[in-house]
Amino acid sequence: MRSVRARAALGATLVVAVALIGAGLAVLLVLRDNLIGQADLQAEVAARDVAGQLATGTASDDVELDDEEDHPVQVVDEEGRVVLVSKDLRAVTGTGATGVTPVPSASAGATPSPGDDDDDGDDGQDDDSSSPDSGEVSSDDPEFSDGTATVDRTTADYRFAAVEATTRDGVTLTVYAGAPLAAEQEAVGTVRGAMLTGLPVLLVVVAGVTWLVTRRALRPVEGIRREMAAITASEDLARRVPEPDSRDEIAALARTTNETLTVLEASVERQRRFVADASHELRSPIASLRTQLEVAEAHPELLDLPGAVADTVRLQVLAADLLLLARLDAGEKPGGGTVELGALVREEVSQRTGDRIAVAVEVPEGGAFEVNGSRGQLSRVIGNLLDNAQRHAEGSVAVSVAADGRGVRVEVRDDGAGVPEDERERIFERFVRLDDARSRDDGGAGLGLAIARDVAVRHGGTLTVHRADEGGAAFRLWLPRPA
């Protein structure tokens, strides 16, 4: 049952089984109720017919019993004595009395003869005036009951209806008339048998169809799994899983998997390139520093102390940049403090005493330019942008702070050669230096702009480059205001 196909087939079969069993029981109950209702109607009609004859004064022996085999009749009086039964009725259960032998009684429907006189010799008008002209059949709903009857040596189940009738003499009789349940039992049995026979077949069909459909639907998933296993074994991230032609969820899964592999391949390649570039950048100052130390060991008078210090500082800066990038790649989130960018820009510029070009600061007085984030990381971004501008500017560097929609914009401009349009995204990649900045002495390691953009993104902002009005590059840092 660990297979999805097996679980799907079993689940579908159970659901269909429950639904069919419930529907079958409902159909059987409705069918049985309808057939019993028809039997009740037939029994009631037969009972009221006999009750009507008795109420109109028909003698027990003269009551006409139609279709006695299908509608056996039994009439009892108030004391439960049988006064009338069908001709071939031999035994009965489910009625008020179980006897089948009538008890002779003049009150059971017999009427006096017209020629009979009373003791005073009158014509009988006084007696007739004191008795009703005819009896009465109860208008209440009859009572129904289940029972059996043996008619001409054949015993069967019947549905009996009990109807009360009052004769001319005021005697209350109860008429029991039955309707056979053989048709109902046969119909219900036939339907039940058909359901019991067809249900297993239908469940087998449902299970088989579900198995085949699920197998066909999951076949592309198996292809994706095999290809992913092969990619994992070979470590070849250039491979892609097969994408089915369908437009369903499986095709979407395959496309998403390939997109993930593409991103993963690019990430791994970027990490490999990063390690190679970092090794290359570290090797040069280390080799230079080692050479100077070896020369100083052999000839102390030839020690280039400023060069050794410069190489050491370069190593320290590069190590700090690599450590910051590692923290950013690990998902380090900026602190939740509030930073006033106007004050931060003024403070950063005031500390830059060794710049070859003075930086012009444009921050409106009284402006509130607060953002959420890490003061140290944002200071690093502004410092990197100013370092880049100093490296490429010819005679002017300016930094401005202004409100921009729901955020704050910091723009650093220079009057240098600018950045070609097709290189404006590439310069934010790690260890990328354009041709005019290839010198390691002047151009750095190519990590400043990459760090600046990563920090901006981590703060929910953006960092882009445009053409400045002075003709050089304009780097625009946008950060959202606190919510």
GIQUI-V251202 format. One record per backbone hydrogen bond with DSSP energy under -1.0 kcal/mol. NH is the residue of the N-H (numbers start at 0). CO is the residue of the C=O. E is the energy in kcal/mol with one decimal. If there is no record, write none. Layout:
# GIQUI-V251202
NH;CO;E / NH;CO;E
This chain:
# GIQUI-V251202
6;2;-2.3 / 7;3;-2.7 / 8;4;-2.6 / 9;5;-2.7 / 10;6;-2.8 / 11;7;-2.6 / 12;8;-2.4 / 13;9;-2.6 / 14;10;-2.4 / 15;11;-2.6 / 16;12;-2.7 / 17;13;-2.6 / 18;14;-2.5 / 19;15;-3.1 / 20;16;-2.8 / 21;17;-2.6 / 22;18;-2.8 / 23;19;-3.1 / 24;20;-2.7 / 25;21;-2.2 / 26;22;-2.6 / 27;23;-2.7 / 28;24;-2.6 / 29;25;-2.6 / 30;26;-2.9 / 31;27;-2.8 / 32;28;-2.7 / 33;29;-2.6 / 34;30;-2.6 / 35;31;-2.9 / 36;32;-2.3 / 37;33;-2.1 / 38;34;-2.3 / 39;35;-2.7 / 40;36;-2.2 / 41;37;-2.4 / 42;38;-2.8 / 43;39;-2.7 / 44;40;-2.5 / 45;41;-2.3 / 46;42;-2.5 / 47;43;-2.8 / 48;44;-1.9 / 49;45;-1.9 / 50;46;-2.7 / 51;47;-2.4 / 52;48;-1.7 / 53;49;-2.3 / 54;50;-2.2 / 55;51;-1.5 / 56;53;-1.3 / 57;52;-2.1 / 70;66;-2.3 / 73;175;-2.6 / 74;83;-3.5 / 75;173;-2.2 / 76;80;-2.1 / 79;76;-1.7 / 82;74;-3.0 / 83;74;-1.5 / 85;72;-1.8 / 89;149;-3.7 / 92;147;-2.8 / 102;81;-3.0 / 107;104;-1.5 / 115;112;-1.1 / 120;117;-1.7 / 127;123;-2.2 / 128;124;-2.1 / 134;54;-4.4 / 135;165;-2.1 / 137;163;-2.7 / 142;161;-1.3 / 144;159;-2.0 / 146;157;-2.2 / 148;155;-2.0 / 149;90;-3.0 / 150;153;-2.7 / 151;87;-2.4 / 153;150;-1.2 / 155;148;-1.9 / 157;146;-3.3 / 158;178;-2.7 / 159;144;-3.0 / 160;176;-2.5 / 161;142;-2.5 / 162;174;-2.3 / 164;172;-2.9 / 165;135;-3.7 / 166;170;-2.6 / 169;166;-1.6 / 172;164;-3.3 / 173;75;-3.0 / 174;162;-3.1 / 175;73;-3.4 / 176;160;-1.9 / 177;71;-2.3 / 178;158;-1.8 / 180;156;-2.1 / 184;180;-2.8 / 185;181;-2.6 / 186;182;-2.6 / 187;183;-2.7 / 188;184;-2.5 / 189;185;-2.5 / 190;186;-2.5 / 191;187;-2.8 / 192;188;-2.6 / 193;189;-2.4 / 194;190;-2.4 / 195;191;-2.7 / 196;192;-2.0 / 197;193;-2.7 / 198;194;-2.7 / 201;197;-2.8 / 202;198;-2.6 / 203;199;-2.3 / 204;200;-2.2 / 205;201;-2.7 / 206;202;-2.7 / 207;203;-2.5 / 208;204;-2.9 / 209;205;-2.6 / 210;206;-2.4 / 211;207;-2.5 / 212;208;-3.0 / 213;209;-2.7 / 214;210;-2.4 / 215;211;-2.5 / 216;212;-2.6 / 217;213;-2.4 / 221;217;-2.0 / 222;218;-1.8 / 223;219;-2.4 / 224;220;-2.6 / 225;221;-2.6 / 226;222;-2.1 / 227;223;-2.5 / 228;224;-2.4 / 229;225;-2.2 / 230;226;-2.6 / 231;227;-2.5 / 232;228;-2.3 / 233;229;-2.6 / 234;230;-2.3 / 236;234;-1.0 / 238;235;-1.3 / 251;247;-1.9 / 252;248;-2.4 / 253;249;-2.4 / 254;250;-2.5 / 255;251;-2.6 / 256;252;-2.5 / 257;253;-2.4 / 258;254;-2.5 / 259;255;-2.5 / 260;256;-2.4 / 261;257;-2.4 / 262;258;-2.4 / 263;259;-2.8 / 264;260;-2.9 / 265;261;-2.4 / 266;262;-2.6 / 267;263;-2.8 / 268;264;-2.7 / 269;265;-2.5 / 270;266;-2.4 / 271;267;-2.6 / 272;268;-2.7 / 273;269;-2.4 / 274;270;-2.6 / 275;271;-2.5 / 276;272;-3.0 / 277;273;-2.9 / 278;274;-2.5 / 279;275;-2.2 / 280;276;-2.9 / 281;277;-2.4 / 282;278;-2.0 / 283;279;-1.4 / 285;281;-1.7 / 286;282;-2.8 / 287;283;-2.6 / 288;284;-2.9 / 289;285;-2.6 / 290;286;-2.3 / 291;287;-2.3 / 292;288;-2.2 / 293;289;-2.6 / 294;290;-2.5 / 295;291;-2.6 / 296;292;-2.0 / 297;293;-1.8 / 298;294;-3.7 / 301;298;-2.3 / 302;299;-1.5 / 304;302;-1.2 / 307;303;-2.3 / 308;304;-2.6 / 309;305;-2.5 / 310;306;-2.5 / 311;307;-2.3 / 312;308;-2.8 / 313;309;-2.6 / 314;310;-2.4 / 315;311;-2.4 / 316;312;-2.9 / 317;313;-2.5 / 318;314;-2.5 / 319;315;-2.2 / 320;316;-2.6 / 321;317;-2.6 / 322;318;-2.2 / 323;319;-2.3 / 324;320;-2.5 / 325;321;-2.1 / 326;322;-2.0 / 327;323;-2.4 / 328;324;-2.8 / 329;325;-1.6 / 330;327;-1.6 / 331;326;-2.1 / 338;370;-3.4 / 340;368;-2.7 / 343;339;-2.3 / 344;340;-2.5 / 345;341;-2.0 / 346;342;-2.5 / 347;343;-2.4 / 348;344;-2.4 / 349;345;-2.3 / 350;346;-1.1 / 351;348;-1.4 / 352;350;-1.5 / 359;396;-2.7 / 361;398;-2.7 / 366;363;-1.1 / 370;338;-2.4 / 372;336;-2.6 / 377;373;-2.4 / 378;374;-2.2 / 379;375;-1.7 / 380;376;-1.9 / 381;377;-2.2 / 382;378;-2.4 / 383;379;-2.5 / 384;380;-2.3 / 385;381;-2.4 / 386;382;-2.6 / 387;383;-2.3 / 388;384;-2.1 / 389;385;-2.7 / 390;386;-1.7 / 391;387;-1.2 / 392;388;-2.4 / 397;412;-2.3 / 398;359;-3.0 / 399;410;-2.4 / 400;361;-2.4 / 401;408;-2.2 / 403;406;-2.7 / 406;403;-1.7 / 407;478;-2.9 / 408;401;-3.4 / 409;476;-3.1 / 410;399;-2.4 / 411;474;-2.4 / 412;397;-3.1 / 413;472;-1.5 / 414;395;-1.2 / 422;419;-1.8 / 423;420;-1.1 / 426;422;-1.7 / 427;424;-1.3 / 428;425;-2.0 / 430;445;-1.6 / 431;428;-1.1 / 431;445;-1.0 / 436;433;-2.3 / 437;434;-1.0 / 442;438;-3.7 / 450;446;-2.6 / 451;447;-2.2 / 452;448;-2.4 / 453;449;-2.2 / 454;450;-2.5 / 455;451;-2.1 / 456;452;-2.7 / 457;453;-2.3 / 458;454;-1.3 / 459;456;-1.9 / 460;455;-3.0 / 461;477;-2.0 / 463;475;-1.9 / 465;473;-2.3 / 467;471;-2.6 / 470;467;-1.5 / 473;465;-2.5 / 474;411;-2.7 / 475;463;-2.8 / 476;409;-3.5 / 477;461;-2.5 / 478;407;-2.4 / 480;405;-2.5
